[in-house]
């Protein structure tokens, strides 16, 4: 049963017991859409594995080797299919010794009942009447132990209607918290929201929650997408809306700042988008959603891949202008890249409100990739001139036939820039000085980056810099210490890096420094002890 808080109980169990095991891993929200290979990759990632398997067989060998001689606890949450257990967990290793534990949460007992008697079943039932009322009261009357008189009878009726489901009790209780009377004629969990709360919630359900994007989306990313200083929407305004959604129990924000939403609430949000006139046709996340009559100019957000190219071409060619488009994710297959790029150009031709643009090579998996050349049109100045509000740009796993245009680096609204993979950074980095609002830059697994330009010191707003896997990077300039706003620096896997500048001690706001697998790094400057804000320093896999 959904909404019974199986995941919450599993998390509490994990947090309580993980210190007893050498290896511990919690994989949340698996559901049907995640393959065994994806699940194993998630486990290996939690265990700080640098390389990624190319096949299921390789992945199975890797996880077996990791677990072979260790005490471990592994929790697989919301499993839908037996293969998500059989193809992930090496059962011979699991049963071979004491001190190894597998916990599975599922809505379907058939998934696990055929396993040996060593498996113990624990059914989570609905809350009884008293426990339900106590939970509902806790969320609706945060400063009191019982419902106020004017809400007592209707509150008990709501509790009876929730049938002991904790999620429903929390959502409805949170809504009532601080309210003077019930709006019985409205759909409590959604209709009472303000306009901006509704739209952000729907965006999260359709594109940014844990059930859409593996691992979820950082709170800061959503803030960046919705910030619009031209319209007077500041970062704090968006943060306040997210905090309100948390208060209403519509979303969760985990300790690692990842935004999560329960699958029942996600289903509700998506159903609203698919069926209600106000939101219908505004968000498209798979090809099956494109109605028989095509798409309309109401379109705001879309995930585009090659399966949709023929459907979209048919209607886009009619001269529709998608001036409301805010969010565009484009998954590009090497064989279909020309066709998908053609559709992409037509979609963004008049998209001057576009906030988020993600172009991803489907076959880009760090070290094992097929190269896809970015369309030459995108290397022209004119292509980027249309984007007046672009906030987040991610180009993942592409090569370029030409030099990236300077226009791209004069986009003053840009707050996040991801250039992962094969991009010739030595060509483009001279333009970084113009990105005055850039707070987050990611340059993962770039083998062409071997030196950093002093121009980077102009990135005065930069808070997060991630250069993981840039193995040819040998040194960092002293001037990098002038990034006065930097709070997180990730150099994981920069195996060619030989030293850090003494001037790094001037990074007074730096909280996290990741130096894992910097195998050529033999010593650290004594001055690093002066980093007054430093909370985390990871040296795993370094030579000394």
HELIX and SHEET records of a PDB file:
HELIX    1   1 UNK A    6  UNK A   17  1                                  12    
HELIX    2   2 UNK A   18  UNK A   20  5                                   3    
HELIX    3   3 UNK A   36  UNK A   46  1                                  11    
HELIX    4   4 UNK A   56  UNK A   67  1                                  12    
HELIX    5   5 UNK A   83  UNK A   86  1                                   4    
HELIX    6   6 UNK A   91  UNK A   95  1                                   5    
HELIX    7   7 UNK A  109  UNK A  111  5                                   3    
HELIX    8   8 UNK A  129  UNK A  140  1                                  12    
HELIX    9   9 UNK A  149  UNK A  161  1                                  13    
HELIX   10  10 UNK A  166  UNK A  176  1                                  11    
HELIX   11  11 UNK A  195  UNK A  203  1                                   9    
HELIX   12  12 UNK A  204  UNK A  208  3                                   5    
HELIX   13  13 UNK A  219  UNK A  226  1                                   8    
HELIX   14  14 UNK A  229  UNK A  231  5                                   3    
HELIX   15  15 UNK A  235  UNK A  247  1                                  13    
HELIX   16  16 UNK A  263  UNK A  275  1                                  13    
HELIX   17  17 UNK A  287  UNK A  289  5                                   3    
HELIX   18  18 UNK A  306  UNK A  308  5                                   3    
HELIX   19  19 UNK A  309  UNK A  316  1                                   8    
HELIX   20  20 UNK A  334  UNK A  336  5                                   3    
HELIX   21  21 UNK A  337  UNK A  348  1                                  12    
HELIX   22  22 UNK A  376  UNK A  379  5                                   4    
HELIX   23  23 UNK A  381  UNK A  385  1                                   5    
HELIX   24  24 UNK A  406  UNK A  410  5                                   5    
HELIX   25  25 UNK A  425  UNK A  428  1                                   4    
HELIX   26  26 UNK A  429  UNK A  434  5                                   6    
HELIX   27  27 UNK A  454  UNK A  458  5                                   5    
HELIX   28  28 UNK A  478  UNK A  482  5                                   5    
HELIX   29  29 UNK A  502  UNK A  506  5                                   5    
HELIX   30  30 UNK A  526  UNK A  530  5                                   5    
SHEET    1   A 3 UNK A  23  UNK A  27  0                                        
SHEET    2   A 3 UNK A  72  UNK A  76  1                                        
SHEET    3   A 3 UNK A 100  UNK A 104  1                                        
SHEET    1   B 3 UNK A 217  UNK A 218  0                                        
SHEET    2   B 3 UNK A 258  UNK A 260 -1                                        
SHEET    3   B 3 UNK A 252  UNK A 253 -1                                        
SHEET    1   C 6 UNK A 283  UNK A 284  0                                        
SHEET    2   C 6 UNK A 301  UNK A 304  1                                        
SHEET    3   C 6 UNK A 327  UNK A 332  1                                        
SHEET    4   C 6 UNK A 356  UNK A 361  1                                        
SHEET    5   C 6 UNK A 392  UNK A 399  1                                        
SHEET    6   C 6 UNK A 372  UNK A 373  1                                        
SHEET    1   D11 UNK A 283  UNK A 284  0                                        
SHEET    2   D11 UNK A 301  UNK A 304  1                                        
SHEET    3   D11 UNK A 327  UNK A 332  1                                        
SHEET    4   D11 UNK A 356  UNK A 361  1                                        
SHEET    5   D11 UNK A 392  UNK A 399  1                                        
SHEET    6   D11 UNK A 416  UNK A 421  1                                        
SHEET    7   D11 UNK A 440  UNK A 442  1                                        
SHEET    8   D11 UNK A 464  UNK A 466  1                                        
SHEET    9   D11 UNK A 488  UNK A 490  1                                        
SHEET   10   D11 UNK A 512  UNK A 514  1                                        
SHEET   11   D11 UNK A 536  UNK A 538  1                                        
SHEET    1   E 2 UNK A 364  UNK A 365  0                                        
SHEET    2   E 2 UNK A 368  UNK A 369 -1                                        
END                                                                             
